[in-house]
Amino acid sequence: MIGPVLVLVAIVIAIPVSVLMSGAVASAILGFFLRDDAEDRYQGSELIDLNR
């Protein structure tokens, strides 16, 4: 009886949470590097000053 309950918990809770958390980490890393790249490319632009 405990086996099916553990499988159900893994399918309903553990897998979706781990997918969402890994997506959040990937988004944070990608955003960090893309922001630095944009600041380097458009250095001296007036639009960079408006974003801060």
LINKA-V322808 format. One record per run of one state. SS is the DSSP state (alpha for helix, beta for strand, coil for the rest). FROM is the first residue (numbers start at 0). LEN is the number of residues. If there is no record, write none. Layout:
[[SS FROM LEN] [SS FROM LEN]]
//
This chain:
[[coil 0 1] [alpha 1 40] [coil 41 4] [alpha 45 5] [coil 50 2]]
//
